Amino acid sequence: MEFGVVICPRCRMARAVKLGQKTTTCTRCGKKFEVKGRVVYRAGDAREAAAAVAEVNKKLMEK
Ligand SMILES: [Zn+2]
């Protein structure tokens, strides 16, 4: 199972999704959005994806 990291277009929070799922719902703001075209990082497993999400959110908060 491959995972991807996507960023919510509304609140800019990163979250992990399973690659292959078409849409996801942001846990922070509830926005439902398409996964396609929004994957900023690909991970081989859930653990790597979670680490990538933490890293991306950290960077987003610095801006
Ligand atoms: Zn959101």
N, CA, C, O and the ligand as a Tripos MOL2 file, in Angstrom:
@<TRIPOS>MOLECULE
protein
  253   251    64     0     0
PROTEIN
NO_CHARGES

@<TRIPOS>ATOM
      1 N           0.8420   -1.2090    0.0000 N.3       1 MET1
      2 CA          0.0000    0.0000    0.0000 C.3       1 MET1
      3 C           0.8700    1.2500    0.0000 C.2       1 MET1
      4 O           1.7090    1.4390    0.8810 O.2       1 MET1
      5 N           0.6610    2.0870   -0.9840 N.am      2 GLU2
      6 CA          1.4100    3.3370   -1.0390 C.3       2 GLU2
      7 C           0.5670    4.4820   -0.4960 C.2       2 GLU2
      8 O          -0.6510    4.5230   -0.6650 O.2       2 GLU2
      9 N           1.2460    5.3980    0.1530 N.am      3 PHE3
     10 CA          0.5690    6.5490    0.7290 C.3       3 PHE3
     11 C           1.0950    7.8340    0.1140 C.2       3 PHE3
     12 O           2.2090    7.8830   -0.4060 O.2       3 PHE3
     13 N           0.2840    8.8560    0.1830 N.am      4 GLY4
     14 CA          0.7170   10.1560   -0.3020 C.3       4 GLY4
     15 C           0.3860   11.2170    0.7290 C.2       4 GLY4
     16 O          -0.4790   11.0310    1.5850 O.2       4 GLY4
     17 N           1.0890   12.3320    0.6310 N.am      5 VAL5
     18 CA          0.7990   13.4680    1.4940 C.3       5 VAL5
     19 C           0.1360   14.5380    0.6350 C.2       5 VAL5
     20 O           0.6600   14.9210   -0.4110 O.2       5 VAL5
     21 N          -1.0140   15.0140    1.0840 N.am      6 VAL6
     22 CA         -1.7180   16.0750    0.3680 C.3       6 VAL6
     23 C          -1.9600   17.2410    1.3250 C.2       6 VAL6
     24 O          -1.9720   17.0800    2.5460 O.2       6 VAL6
     25 N          -2.1500   18.4130    0.7340 N.am      7 ILE7
     26 CA         -2.3720   19.6110    1.5540 C.3       7 ILE7
     27 C          -3.7690   20.1440    1.2750 C.2       7 ILE7
     28 O          -4.1600   20.3310    0.1230 O.2       7 ILE7
     29 N          -4.5000   20.3790    2.3270 N.am      8 CYS8
     30 CA         -5.8660   20.8930    2.1970 C.3       8 CYS8
     31 C          -5.8620   22.2600    1.5140 C.2       8 CYS8
     32 O          -5.1350   23.1590    1.9370 O.2       8 CYS8
     33 N          -6.6670   22.4250    0.4600 N.am      9 PRO9
     34 CA         -6.7060   23.7080   -0.2520 C.3       9 PRO9
     35 C          -7.3480   24.8230    0.5610 C.2       9 PRO9
     36 O          -7.1580   25.9990    0.2480 O.2       9 PRO9
     37 N          -8.0980   24.4820    1.5880 N.am     10 ARG10
     38 CA         -8.7650   25.5150    2.3810 C.3      10 ARG10
     39 C          -7.9080   25.9920    3.5580 C.2      10 ARG10
     40 O          -7.6900   27.1910    3.7280 O.2      10 ARG10
     41 N          -7.4290   25.0490    4.3620 N.am     11 CYS11
     42 CA         -6.7180   25.4790    5.5750 C.3      11 CYS11
     43 C          -5.2180   25.1830    5.5430 C.2      11 CYS11
     44 O          -4.5030   25.4930    6.4950 O.2      11 CYS11
     45 N          -4.7460   24.5890    4.4550 N.am     12 ARG12
     46 CA         -3.3160   24.3540    4.2680 C.3      12 ARG12
     47 C          -2.7110   23.3570    5.2640 C.2      12 ARG12
     48 O          -1.5210   23.4380    5.5700 O.2      12 ARG12
     49 N          -3.5030   22.4360    5.7600 N.am     13 MET13
     50 CA         -2.9420   21.4210    6.6410 C.3      13 MET13
     51 C          -2.6690   20.1520    5.8310 C.2      13 MET13
     52 O          -3.5050   19.6990    5.0490 O.2      13 MET13
     53 N          -1.4830   19.5960    6.0410 N.am     14 ALA14
     54 CA         -1.1300   18.3640    5.3320 C.3      14 ALA14
     55 C          -1.7500   17.1560    6.0180 C.2      14 ALA14
     56 O          -1.9060   17.1310    7.2390 O.2      14 ALA14
     57 N          -2.1010   16.1530    5.2140 N.am     15 ARG15
     58 CA         -2.5840   14.9040    5.7770 C.3      15 ARG15
     59 C          -2.1800   13.7540    4.8660 C.2      15 ARG15
     60 O          -1.9010   13.9570    3.6850 O.2      15 ARG15
     61 N          -2.1520   12.5560    5.4160 N.am     16 ALA16
     62 CA         -1.7700   11.3800    4.6420 C.3      16 ALA16
     63 C          -3.0130   10.7290    4.0510 C.2      16 ALA16
     64 O          -4.0650   10.6760    4.6890 O.2      16 ALA16
     65 N          -2.8790   10.2330    2.8230 N.am     17 VAL17
     66 CA         -3.9720    9.5080    2.1820 C.3      17 VAL17
     67 C          -3.4050    8.2510    1.5300 C.2      17 VAL17
     68 O          -2.2120    8.1710    1.2380 O.2      17 VAL17
     69 N          -4.2740    7.2790    1.3090 N.am     18 LYS18
     70 CA         -3.8640    6.1050    0.5500 C.3      18 LYS18
     71 C          -3.8810    6.4990   -0.9150 C.2      18 LYS18
     72 O          -4.8680    7.0540   -1.3990 O.2      18 LYS18
     73 N          -2.7980    6.2180   -1.6230 N.am     19 LEU19
     74 CA         -2.7820    6.5120   -3.0490 C.3      19 LEU19
     75 C          -3.7700    5.5740   -3.7050 C.2      19 LEU19
     76 O          -3.7600    4.3710   -3.4440 O.2      19 LEU19
     77 N          -4.6180    6.1140   -4.5520 N.am     20 GLY20
     78 CA         -5.6510    5.2910   -5.1540 C.3      20 GLY20
     79 C          -7.0280    5.7570   -4.7180 C.2      20 GLY20
     80 O          -8.0090    5.5680   -5.4380 O.2      20 GLY20
     81 N          -7.1040    6.3630   -3.5480 N.am     21 GLN21
     82 CA         -8.4020    6.9230   -3.1620 C.3      21 GLN21
     83 C          -8.5640    8.2520   -3.8870 C.2      21 GLN21
     84 O          -7.5970    8.9900   -4.0740 O.2      21 GLN21
     85 N          -9.7970    8.5480   -4.2950 N.am     22 LYS22
     86 CA        -10.0140    9.7180   -5.1460 C.3      22 LYS22
     87 C         -10.1380   11.0180   -4.3730 C.2      22 LYS22
     88 O          -9.6460   12.0630   -4.7990 O.2      22 LYS22
     89 N         -10.7990   10.9370   -3.2370 N.am     23 THR23
     90 CA        -11.0020   12.1510   -2.4570 C.3      23 THR23
     91 C         -10.6730   11.8890   -0.9910 C.2      23 THR23
     92 O         -10.6310   10.7440   -0.5400 O.2      23 THR23
     93 N         -10.4440   12.9650   -0.2660 N.am     24 THR24
     94 CA        -10.2100   12.8550    1.1710 C.3      24 THR24
     95 C         -10.8990   14.0310    1.8510 C.2      24 THR24
     96 O         -11.1870   15.0470    1.2180 O.2      24 THR24
     97 N         -11.1540   13.8820    3.1270 N.am     25 THR25
     98 CA        -11.7880   14.9650    3.8740 C.3      25 THR25
     99 C         -10.8220   15.4520    4.9490 C.2      25 THR25
    100 O         -10.3040   14.6620    5.7380 O.2      25 THR25
    101 N         -10.5910   16.7450    4.9690 N.am     26 CYS26
    102 CA         -9.6680   17.3410    5.9270 C.3      26 CYS26
    103 C         -10.1960   17.1690    7.3520 C.2      26 CYS26
    104 O         -11.3590   17.4610    7.6290 O.2      26 CYS26
    105 N          -9.3390   16.6980    8.2430 N.am     27 THR27
    106 CA         -9.7790   16.4880    9.6220 C.3      27 THR27
    107 C          -9.8670   17.7970   10.3950 C.2      27 THR27
    108 O         -10.5330   17.8660   11.4270 O.2      27 THR27
    109 N          -9.2060   18.8230    9.9090 N.am     28 ARG28
    110 CA         -9.2410   20.0970   10.6280 C.3      28 ARG28
    111 C         -10.4530   20.9360   10.2540 C.2      28 ARG28
    112 O         -11.1850   21.3990   11.1290 O.2      28 ARG28
    113 N         -10.6700   21.1350    8.9420 N.am     29 CYS29
    114 CA        -11.7480   22.0400    8.5380 C.3      29 CYS29
    115 C         -12.9420   21.3450    7.8740 C.2      29 CYS29
    116 O         -13.9650   21.9810    7.6190 O.2      29 CYS29
    117 N         -12.8160   20.0480    7.5940 N.am     30 GLY30
    118 CA        -13.9430   19.3190    7.0300 C.3      30 GLY30
    119 C         -14.0800   19.4270    5.5260 C.2      30 GLY30
    120 O         -15.0350   18.9020    4.9540 O.2      30 GLY30
    121 N         -13.1440   20.0970    4.8770 N.am     31 LYS31
    122 CA        -13.1750   20.2680    3.4200 C.3      31 LYS31
    123 C         -12.8990   18.9340    2.7210 C.2      31 LYS31
    124 O         -11.9360   18.2380    3.0450 O.2      31 LYS31
    125 N         -13.7580   18.5930    1.7600 N.am     32 LYS32
    126 CA        -13.5430   17.3960    0.9600 C.3      32 LYS32
    127 C         -12.8720   17.8230   -0.3400 C.2      32 LYS32
    128 O         -13.3580   18.7300   -1.0160 O.2      32 LYS32
    129 N         -11.7660   17.1830   -0.6970 N.am     33 PHE33
    130 CA        -11.0620   17.5840   -1.9180 C.3      33 PHE33
    131 C         -10.4500   16.3950   -2.6260 C.2      33 PHE33
    132 O         -10.2740   15.3270   -2.0380 O.2      33 PHE33
    133 N         -10.1250   16.5900   -3.9020 N.am     34 GLU34
    134 CA         -9.5510   15.5270   -4.7120 C.3      34 GLU34
    135 C          -8.0770   15.3180   -4.3850 C.2      34 GLU34
    136 O          -7.3230   16.2700   -4.1820 O.2      34 GLU34
    137 N          -7.6910   14.0510   -4.3410 N.am     35 VAL35
    138 CA         -6.3000   13.6920   -4.0640 C.3      35 VAL35
    139 C          -5.4310   13.9530   -5.2930 C.2      35 VAL35
    140 O          -4.2970   14.4180   -5.1860 O.2      35 VAL35
    141 N          -5.9920   13.6430   -6.4630 N.am     36 LYS36
    142 CA         -5.2540   13.7460   -7.7180 C.3      36 LYS36
    143 C          -4.7000   15.1500   -7.9350 C.2      36 LYS36
    144 O          -5.4180   16.1430   -7.8180 O.2      36 LYS36
    145 N          -3.4120   15.2110   -8.2540 N.am     37 GLY37
    146 CA         -2.7860   16.4960   -8.5260 C.3      37 GLY37
    147 C          -2.3400   17.2530   -7.2880 C.2      37 GLY37
    148 O          -1.7400   18.3230   -7.3880 O.2      37 GLY37
    149 N          -2.6360   16.6890   -6.1060 N.am     38 ARG38
    150 CA         -2.2880   17.3790   -4.8650 C.3      38 ARG38
    151 C          -1.2470   16.6370   -4.0300 C.2      38 ARG38
    152 O          -0.8980   17.0750   -2.9340 O.2      38 ARG38
    153 N          -0.7600   15.5330   -4.5410 N.am     39 VAL39
    154 CA          0.2150   14.7490   -3.7680 C.3      39 VAL39
    155 C           1.5750   15.4430   -3.8060 C.2      39 VAL39
    156 O           2.1670   15.6050   -4.8730 O.2      39 VAL39
    157 N           2.0600   15.8470   -2.6460 N.am     40 VAL40
    158 CA          3.3450   16.5440   -2.5770 C.3      40 VAL40
    159 C           4.4740   15.6040   -2.1770 C.2      40 VAL40
    160 O           5.6510   15.9360   -2.3160 O.2      40 VAL40
    161 N           4.1060   14.4310   -1.6790 N.am     41 TYR41
    162 CA          5.1130   13.4620   -1.2510 C.3      41 TYR41
    163 C           4.5210   12.0640   -1.3140 C.2      41 TYR41
    164 O           3.3590   11.8600   -0.9630 O.2      41 TYR41
    165 N           5.3240   11.0990   -1.7630 N.am     42 ARG42
    166 CA          4.8620    9.7150   -1.8220 C.3      42 ARG42
    167 C           5.6280    8.8930   -0.8070 C.2      42 ARG42
    168 O           6.8440    9.0320   -0.6770 O.2      42 ARG42
    169 N           4.9260    8.0440   -0.0940 N.am     43 ALA43
    170 CA          5.5510    7.2190    0.9360 C.3      43 ALA43
    171 C           5.1660    5.7560    0.7390 C.2      43 ALA43
    172 O           4.0780    5.4420    0.2580 O.2      43 ALA43
    173 N           6.0760    4.8790    1.1200 N.am     44 GLY44
    174 CA          5.8560    3.4480    0.9320 C.3      44 GLY44
    175 C           4.9830    2.8040    1.9910 C.2      44 GLY44
    176 O           4.4120    1.7380    1.7630 O.2      44 GLY44
    177 N           4.8740    3.4480    3.1560 N.am     45 ASP45
    178 CA          4.0290    2.8910    4.2090 C.3      45 ASP45
    179 C           3.4480    4.0080    5.0840 C.2      45 ASP45
    180 O           3.8260    5.1730    4.9600 O.2      45 ASP45
    181 N           2.5330    3.6300    5.9600 N.am     46 ALA46
    182 CA          1.8180    4.6070    6.7810 C.3      46 ALA46
    183 C           2.7540    5.3640    7.7200 C.2      46 ALA46
    184 O           2.5590    6.5490    7.9900 O.2      46 ALA46
    185 N           3.7620    4.6680    8.2080 N.am     47 ARG47
    186 CA          4.7020    5.2930    9.1340 C.3      47 ARG47
    187 C           5.4990    6.4170    8.4590 C.2      47 ARG47
    188 O           5.6600    7.5080    9.0060 O.2      47 ARG47
    189 N           5.9880    6.1140    7.2570 N.am     48 GLU48
    190 CA          6.7300    7.1150    6.4970 C.3      48 GLU48
    191 C           5.8200    8.2900    6.1340 C.2      48 GLU48
    192 O           6.2370    9.4470    6.1740 O.2      48 GLU48
    193 N           4.5890    7.9800    5.7860 N.am     49 ALA49
    194 CA          3.6280    9.0230    5.4280 C.3      49 ALA49
    195 C           3.3670    9.9430    6.6200 C.2      49 ALA49
    196 O           3.2980   11.1620    6.4630 O.2      49 ALA49
    197 N           3.2240    9.3620    7.8040 N.am     50 ALA50
    198 CA          2.9610   10.1530    9.0080 C.3      50 ALA50
    199 C           4.1330   11.0770    9.3170 C.2      50 ALA50
    200 O           3.9420   12.2220    9.7280 O.2      50 ALA50
    201 N           5.3430   10.5720    9.1170 N.am     51 ALA51
    202 CA          6.5410   11.3860    9.3470 C.3      51 ALA51
    203 C           6.5960   12.5350    8.3460 C.2      51 ALA51
    204 O           6.9630   13.6560    8.6990 O.2      51 ALA51
    205 N           6.2310   12.2540    7.1070 N.am     52 ALA52
    206 CA          6.2370   13.2750    6.0610 C.3      52 ALA52
    207 C           5.1840   14.3410    6.3420 C.2      52 ALA52
    208 O           5.4280   15.5290    6.1280 O.2      52 ALA52
    209 N           4.0130   13.9210    6.8200 N.am     53 VAL53
    210 CA          2.9490   14.8580    7.1720 C.3      53 VAL53
    211 C           3.4300   15.8120    8.2640 C.2      53 VAL53
    212 O           3.2120   17.0210    8.1830 O.2      53 VAL53
    213 N           4.0780   15.2650    9.2720 N.am     54 ALA54
    214 CA          4.5860   16.0840   10.3700 C.3      54 ALA54
    215 C           5.6040   17.0980    9.8590 C.2      54 ALA54
    216 O           5.6080   18.2580   10.2720 O.2      54 ALA54
    217 N           6.4550   16.6480    8.9650 N.am     55 GLU55
    218 CA          7.4950   17.5110    8.4000 C.3      55 GLU55
    219 C           6.8820   18.6370    7.5610 C.2      55 GLU55
    220 O           7.2800   19.7960    7.6790 O.2      55 GLU55
    221 N           5.9150   18.2850    6.7190 N.am     56 VAL56
    222 CA          5.2690   19.2820    5.8540 C.3      56 VAL56
    223 C           4.5010   20.3020    6.6950 C.2      56 VAL56
    224 O           4.5730   21.5030    6.4340 O.2      56 VAL56
    225 N           3.7650   19.8230    7.7070 N.am     57 ASN57
    226 CA          3.0040   20.7470    8.5550 C.3      57 ASN57
    227 C           3.9350   21.6980    9.3050 C.2      57 ASN57
    228 O           3.6070   22.8660    9.5090 O.2      57 ASN57
    229 N           5.0700   21.2000    9.7030 N.am     58 LYS58
    230 CA          6.0600   22.0350   10.3890 C.3      58 LYS58
    231 C           6.5370   23.1510    9.4550 C.2      58 LYS58
    232 O           6.6320   24.3120    9.8530 O.2      58 LYS58
    233 N           6.8320   22.7790    8.2140 N.am     59 LYS59
    234 CA          7.2980   23.7680    7.2360 C.3      59 LYS59
    235 C           6.2030   24.7830    6.9310 C.2      59 LYS59
    236 O           6.4790   25.9770    6.8140 O.2      59 LYS59
    237 N           4.9620   24.3190    6.8000 N.am     60 LEU60
    238 CA          3.8540   25.2140    6.4790 C.3      60 LEU60
    239 C           3.6350   26.2260    7.5980 C.2      60 LEU60
    240 O           3.2830   27.3780    7.3470 O.2      60 LEU60
    241 N           3.8460   25.7850    8.8270 N.am     61 MET61
    242 CA          3.6280   26.6800    9.9620 C.3      61 MET61
    243 C           4.7100   27.7270   10.1000 C.2      61 MET61
    244 O           4.4940   28.7780   10.7020 O.2      61 MET61
    245 N           5.8850   27.4410    9.5390 N.am     62 GLU62
    246 CA          6.9870   28.3950    9.6150 C.3      62 GLU62
    247 C           6.7610   29.5920    8.6880 C.2      62 GLU62
    248 O           7.2990   30.6770    8.9110 O.2      62 GLU62
    249 N           5.9490   29.3710    7.6360 N.am     63 LYS63
    250 CA          5.7350   30.4320    6.6560 C.3      63 LYS63
    251 C           4.7660   31.4980    7.1660 C.2      63 LYS63
    252 O           4.4810   32.4620    6.4560 O.2      63 LYS63
    253 ZN         -8.6080   21.8180    5.8140 Zn       64 ZN64
@<TRIPOS>BOND
     1     1     2 1
     2     2     3 1
     3     3     4 2
     4     3     5 am
     5     5     6 1
     6     6     7 1
     7     7     8 2
     8     7     9 am
     9     9    10 1
    10    10    11 1
    11    11    12 2
    12    11    13 am
    13    13    14 1
    14    14    15 1
    15    15    16 2
    16    15    17 am
    17    17    18 1
    18    18    19 1
    19    19    20 2
    20    19    21 am
    21    21    22 1
    22    22    23 1
    23    23    24 2
    24    23    25 am
    25    25    26 1
    26    26    27 1
    27    27    28 2
    28    27    29 am
    29    29    30 1
    30    30    31 1
    31    31    32 2
    32    31    33 am
    33    33    34 1
    34    34    35 1
    35    35    36 2
    36    35    37 am
    37    37    38 1
    38    38    39 1
    39    39    40 2
    40    39    41 am
    41    41    42 1
    42    42    43 1
    43    43    44 2
    44    43    45 am
    45    45    46 1
    46    46    47 1
    47    47    48 2
    48    47    49 am
    49    49    50 1
    50    50    51 1
    51    51    52 2
    52    51    53 am
    53    53    54 1
    54    54    55 1
    55    55    56 2
    56    55    57 am
    57    57    58 1
    58    58    59 1
    59    59    60 2
    60    59    61 am
    61    61    62 1
    62    62    63 1
    63    63    64 2
    64    63    65 am
    65    65    66 1
    66    66    67 1
    67    67    68 2
    68    67    69 am
    69    69    70 1
    70    70    71 1
    71    71    72 2
    72    71    73 am
    73    73    74 1
    74    74    75 1
    75    75    76 2
    76    75    77 am
    77    77    78 1
    78    78    79 1
    79    79    80 2
    80    79    81 am
    81    81    82 1
    82    82    83 1
    83    83    84 2
    84    83    85 am
    85    85    86 1
    86    86    87 1
    87    87    88 2
    88    87    89 am
    89    89    90 1
    90    90    91 1
    91    91    92 2
    92    91    93 am
    93    93    94 1
    94    94    95 1
    95    95    96 2
    96    95    97 am
    97    97    98 1
    98    98    99 1
    99    99   100 2
   100    99   101 am
   101   101   102 1
   102   102   103 1
   103   103   104 2
   104   103   105 am
   105   105   106 1
   106   106   107 1
   107   107   108 2
   108   107   109 am
   109   109   110 1
   110   110   111 1
   111   111   112 2
   112   111   113 am
   113   113   114 1
   114   114   115 1
   115   115   116 2
   116   115   117 am
   117   117   118 1
   118   118   119 1
   119   119   120 2
   120   119   121 am
   121   121   122 1
   122   122   123 1
   123   123   124 2
   124   123   125 am
   125   125   126 1
   126   126   127 1
   127   127   128 2
   128   127   129 am
   129   129   130 1
   130   130   131 1
   131   131   132 2
   132   131   133 am
   133   133   134 1
   134   134   135 1
   135   135   136 2
   136   135   137 am
   137   137   138 1
   138   138   139 1
   139   139   140 2
   140   139   141 am
   141   141   142 1
   142   142   143 1
   143   143   144 2
   144   143   145 am
   145   145   146 1
   146   146   147 1
   147   147   148 2
   148   147   149 am
   149   149   150 1
   150   150   151 1
   151   151   152 2
   152   151   153 am
   153   153   154 1
   154   154   155 1
   155   155   156 2
   156   155   157 am
   157   157   158 1
   158   158   159 1
   159   159   160 2
   160   159   161 am
   161   161   162 1
   162   162   163 1
   163   163   164 2
   164   163   165 am
   165   165   166 1
   166   166   167 1
   167   167   168 2
   168   167   169 am
   169   169   170 1
   170   170   171 1
   171   171   172 2
   172   171   173 am
   173   173   174 1
   174   174   175 1
   175   175   176 2
   176   175   177 am
   177   177   178 1
   178   178   179 1
   179   179   180 2
   180   179   181 am
   181   181   182 1
   182   182   183 1
   183   183   184 2
   184   183   185 am
   185   185   186 1
   186   186   187 1
   187   187   188 2
   188   187   189 am
   189   189   190 1
   190   190   191 1
   191   191   192 2
   192   191   193 am
   193   193   194 1
   194   194   195 1
   195   195   196 2
   196   195   197 am
   197   197   198 1
   198   198   199 1
   199   199   200 2
   200   199   201 am
   201   201   202 1
   202   202   203 1
   203   203   204 2
   204   203   205 am
   205   205   206 1
   206   206   207 1
   207   207   208 2
   208   207   209 am
   209   209   210 1
   210   210   211 1
   211   211   212 2
   212   211   213 am
   213   213   214 1
   214   214   215 1
   215   215   216 2
   216   215   217 am
   217   217   218 1
   218   218   219 1
   219   219   220 2
   220   219   221 am
   221   221   222 1
   222   222   223 1
   223   223   224 2
   224   223   225 am
   225   225   226 1
   226   226   227 1
   227   227   228 2
   228   227   229 am
   229   229   230 1
   230   230   231 1
   231   231   232 2
   232   231   233 am
   233   233   234 1
   234   234   235 1
   235   235   236 2
   236   235   237 am
   237   237   238 1
   238   238   239 1
   239   239   240 2
   240   239   241 am
   241   241   242 1
   242   242   243 1
   243   243   244 2
   244   243   245 am
   245   245   246 1
   246   246   247 1
   247   247   248 2
   248   247   249 am
   249   249   250 1
   250   250   251 1
   251   251   252 2
@<TRIPOS>SUBSTRUCTURE
     1 MET1         2 RESIDUE 1 A MET
     2 GLU2         6 RESIDUE 1 A GLU
     3 PHE3        10 RESIDUE 1 A PHE
     4 GLY4        14 RESIDUE 1 A GLY
     5 VAL5        18 RESIDUE 1 A VAL
     6 VAL6        22 RESIDUE 1 A VAL
     7 ILE7        26 RESIDUE 1 A ILE
     8 CYS8        30 RESIDUE 1 A CYS
     9 PRO9        34 RESIDUE 1 A PRO
    10 ARG10       38 RESIDUE 1 A ARG
    11 CYS11       42 RESIDUE 1 A CYS
    12 ARG12       46 RESIDUE 1 A ARG
    13 MET13       50 RESIDUE 1 A MET
    14 ALA14       54 RESIDUE 1 A ALA
    15 ARG15       58 RESIDUE 1 A ARG
    16 ALA16       62 RESIDUE 1 A ALA
    17 VAL17       66 RESIDUE 1 A VAL
    18 LYS18       70 RESIDUE 1 A LYS
    19 LEU19       74 RESIDUE 1 A LEU
    20 GLY20       78 RESIDUE 1 A GLY
    21 GLN21       82 RESIDUE 1 A GLN
    22 LYS22       86 RESIDUE 1 A LYS
    23 THR23       90 RESIDUE 1 A THR
    24 THR24       94 RESIDUE 1 A THR
    25 THR25       98 RESIDUE 1 A THR
    26 CYS26      102 RESIDUE 1 A CYS
    27 THR27      106 RESIDUE 1 A THR
    28 ARG28      110 RESIDUE 1 A ARG
    29 CYS29      114 RESIDUE 1 A CYS
    30 GLY30      118 RESIDUE 1 A GLY
    31 LYS31      122 RESIDUE 1 A LYS
    32 LYS32      126 RESIDUE 1 A LYS
    33 PHE33      130 RESIDUE 1 A PHE
    34 GLU34      134 RESIDUE 1 A GLU
    35 VAL35      138 RESIDUE 1 A VAL
    36 LYS36      142 RESIDUE 1 A LYS
    37 GLY37      146 RESIDUE 1 A GLY
    38 ARG38      150 RESIDUE 1 A ARG
    39 VAL39      154 RESIDUE 1 A VAL
    40 VAL40      158 RESIDUE 1 A VAL
    41 TYR41      162 RESIDUE 1 A TYR
    42 ARG42      166 RESIDUE 1 A ARG
    43 ALA43      170 RESIDUE 1 A ALA
    44 GLY44      174 RESIDUE 1 A GLY
    45 ASP45      178 RESIDUE 1 A ASP
    46 ALA46      182 RESIDUE 1 A ALA
    47 ARG47      186 RESIDUE 1 A ARG
    48 GLU48      190 RESIDUE 1 A GLU
    49 ALA49      194 RESIDUE 1 A ALA
    50 ALA50      198 RESIDUE 1 A ALA
    51 ALA51      202 RESIDUE 1 A ALA
    52 ALA52      206 RESIDUE 1 A ALA
    53 VAL53      210 RESIDUE 1 A VAL
    54 ALA54      214 RESIDUE 1 A ALA
    55 GLU55      218 RESIDUE 1 A GLU
    56 VAL56      222 RESIDUE 1 A VAL
    57 ASN57      226 RESIDUE 1 A ASN
    58 LYS58      230 RESIDUE 1 A LYS
    59 LYS59      234 RESIDUE 1 A LYS
    60 LEU60      238 RESIDUE 1 A LEU
    61 MET61      242 RESIDUE 1 A MET
    62 GLU62      246 RESIDUE 1 A GLU
    63 LYS63      250 RESIDUE 1 A LYS
    64 ZN64       253 GROUP 0 **** ****
